Amino acid sequence: RIIDILPTRYTADLISYLIKFDTSHTEMFISDMWTTYRDLAKELFPNACYVIDKYHYIRQVIWAIEAVRKEVQLEFSDHRRKYLKRSKSLLIKRFDTLNDDDKQAVNLMLYTSPKLASAHALKEAFFTALKSQTRLEALSALTTWIIHAENSNLPRFVSVANTLNNWFSGILNSFETPYTNGFTEGTNNTIKVLKRNAFGYRNFNRFRNRILHMDYAKNR
């Protein structure tokens, strides 16, 4: 359930709101990769396990291969761009989930661009690492992946490697819990639709009440 909606996510506003609650018994704090949330977790939820939501670090890799695909596509002539037909959806998907025709299409794309082939191999290796069943397995698999990404000569993936290093502990903790921020992300999307349909809200309290009423009606 939605508990409340705050006007901002500035540190001072978050602290003044959360400090009213007893957080000593909170077992888990799950968030995206925003430094303010990590600082709040350490300060106000000292006994909680800090977890980075899987969606947010997985999409770092998706964004990276998407960026490489766009770079490669710009380098291609109009004639060669035909090899990148449907490239966005095909390159993001796990290779072993594709049918034979799509696998052939992907192989043709990778054959035409060594840079794209390297990016795709890193993406596949990353999703293999995500299959780790324990924190220890994830530690080994992700450490190996980060080393490969750092030495890939692909700036986009070097950046991802640096990001994963900065949030490594919280990422490893995600392998020890089935919980994610899936509900929160879904709710955020619903709120964005609500705001867009209303052409925005001038009054925050009215906006907040509308969200809470929507959630209450949905969960009755």
C-alpha positions in Angstrom: 0.0 0.0 0.0 1.0 3.6 -0.5 1.7 5.0 3.0 2.2 8.6 2.1 3.4 11.0 -0.6 6.0 13.7 0.1 6.4 17.0 -1.8 10.1 16.4 -2.5 12.8 13.9 -2.0 15.3 16.4 -0.7 17.3 15.1 2.2 16.0 17.5 4.8 12.3 16.8 3.9 12.9 13.0 4.0 14.7 13.1 7.4 12.0 15.4 9.0 9.3 12.9 7.9 11.1 9.6 8.7 12.5 10.7 12.0 9.0 10.5 13.5 9.0 6.7 13.2 10.7 4.0 15.1 12.9 2.5 12.4 15.0 0.3 14.7 13.0 -2.8 13.7 13.1 -2.3 10.0 14.8 -5.4 8.4 15.2 -4.2 4.9 15.7 -1.0 3.0 15.3 -1.3 -0.8 15.9 1.6 -3.1 17.3 2.7 -6.5 20.9 4.0 -6.9 20.5 7.5 -5.5 23.0 8.6 -2.9 20.5 10.3 -0.7 18.6 7.1 -0.1 21.8 5.2 0.8 22.8 7.9 3.2 19.3 7.8 4.8 19.5 4.1 5.1 22.8 4.3 7.0 21.6 7.1 9.3 17.9 6.3 10.0 17.8 2.5 9.4 21.0 1.3 11.0 19.7 -2.2 11.6 18.3 -2.7 8.1 19.9 -4.6 5.2 20.4 -2.1 2.4 19.4 -3.6 -1.0 19.7 -2.1 -4.5 16.6 -3.0 -6.5 17.5 -5.3 -9.3 15.6 -3.4 -11.9 17.8 -0.3 -11.4 21.1 -2.0 -11.9 20.0 -4.3 -14.7 18.8 -1.4 -16.7 22.3 0.1 -16.5 23.5 -2.8 -18.7 20.4 -2.5 -21.0 21.1 1.3 -21.4 24.8 0.5 -22.2 24.1 -2.0 -25.0 21.4 0.4 -26.4 24.0 3.2 -26.5 26.5 1.0 -28.3 23.8 -0.1 -30.8 23.0 3.5 -31.6 26.7 4.4 -32.0 27.2 1.5 -34.4 24.1 2.4 -36.3 25.3 5.9 -36.9 28.6 4.5 -38.2 26.9 2.3 -40.7 26.1 3.4 -44.3 22.4 3.4 -45.3 23.0 0.1 -47.1 24.5 -1.7 -44.1 21.8 -0.4 -41.7 19.5 -3.0 -43.1 21.4 -5.5 -41.0 20.3 -3.8 -37.9 16.6 -4.3 -38.6 14.7 -4.9 -35.3 18.0 -4.6 -33.6 16.7 -2.9 -30.5 14.4 -5.7 -29.3 16.6 -8.5 -30.6 19.8 -7.4 -28.9 18.2 -6.7 -25.5 16.6 -10.2 -25.3 18.5 -13.1 -24.0 20.0 -14.9 -27.0 18.9 -18.4 -25.9 15.2 -17.2 -25.8 15.2 -16.3 -29.4 13.9 -18.5 -32.2 16.2 -19.7 -35.0 15.4 -16.9 -37.4 16.0 -14.2 -34.8 19.3 -15.8 -33.7 20.4 -15.7 -37.3 19.5 -12.0 -37.5 21.5 -11.3 -34.3 24.5 -13.2 -35.5 24.5 -11.2 -38.7 24.4 -7.9 -36.7 27.3 -9.1 -34.5 29.3 -10.2 -37.5 29.1 -6.8 -39.1 30.3 -5.0 -35.9 33.0 -6.2 -33.5 32.1 -3.4 -31.1 28.5 -4.6 -31.0 29.6 -8.2 -30.6 31.6 -7.3 -27.6 28.7 -5.3 -26.1 26.3 -8.2 -26.7 28.7 -10.7 -25.1 29.0 -8.5 -22.0 25.2 -8.3 -21.9 24.8 -12.0 -22.1 27.5 -12.6 -19.5 25.8 -10.2 -17.1 22.4 -12.0 -17.4 24.2 -15.3 -16.8 25.7 -13.7 -13.6 22.2 -12.8 -12.5 21.3 -16.5 -12.3 23.6 -16.8 -9.2 21.7 -18.5 -6.4 23.7 -17.2 -3.5 25.5 -14.0 -2.5 28.8 -15.9 -2.8 28.1 -17.0 -6.3 27.0 -13.5 -7.2 30.2 -12.1 -5.7 32.4 -14.2 -7.9 30.3 -13.8 -11.1 29.8 -10.1 -10.8 33.4 -9.4 -9.9 34.5 -11.3 -13.0 32.0 -9.4 -15.1 33.1 -6.0 -13.8 36.8 -6.8 -14.7 35.8 -7.8 -18.2 33.7 -4.6 -18.6 36.5 -2.4 -17.3 38.8 -3.9 -19.9 36.3 -3.9 -22.8 37.4 -0.6 -24.3 33.7 0.2 -24.5 33.2 3.5 -22.5 29.5 2.7 -21.9 30.3 -0.6 -20.2 33.3 0.9 -18.3 30.9 3.4 -16.9 28.5 0.5 -15.9 31.4 -1.3 -14.2 32.2 1.8 -12.2 28.6 2.2 -11.2 28.3 -1.4 -10.0 31.5 -1.0 -8.0 30.1 2.0 -6.2 26.9 0.1 -5.2 28.4 -3.4 -5.0 27.3 -4.2 -1.4 23.7 -3.3 -2.0 23.7 -5.2 -5.3 25.0 -8.3 -3.6 22.3 -8.0 -0.9 19.7 -8.3 -3.6 20.7 -11.9 -4.2 19.6 -12.7 -0.6 16.0 -11.5 -0.8 13.0 -12.1 -3.1 11.8 -8.6 -2.5 12.0 -5.8 -5.1 10.6 -2.4 -5.7 8.3 -3.7 -8.4 5.2 -2.4 -6.7 6.7 1.0 -6.2 7.8 1.3 -9.8 4.4 0.2 -11.0 2.8 2.8 -8.7 5.1 5.5 -10.0 3.9 4.8 -13.6 0.3 4.9 -12.5 0.9 8.3 -10.8 2.6 9.7 -13.9 -0.5 8.6 -16.0 -2.8 10.3 -13.4 -0.8 13.5 -13.6 -0.7 13.5 -17.4 -4.4 12.9 -17.7 -5.1 15.8 -15.3 -2.6 18.0 -17.2 -0.7 18.5 -14.0 -1.7 19.6 -10.5 -1.0 23.1 -9.1 -1.9 22.1 -5.5 0.3 19.4 -4.0 -2.2 18.4 -1.3 -4.9 17.8 -3.8 -2.5 15.7 -5.9 -1.5 13.7 -2.8 -5.1 13.1 -1.8 -5.9 12.0 -5.3 -3.1 9.4 -5.2 -4.1 8.1 -1.8 -7.7 7.9 -2.8 -6.8 6.0 -5.9 -4.7 3.5 -3.9 -7.4 3.1 -1.3 -10.1 2.4 -3.9 -7.8 -0.1 -5.6 -7.0 -2.0 -2.4 -10.5 -2.1 -0.9 
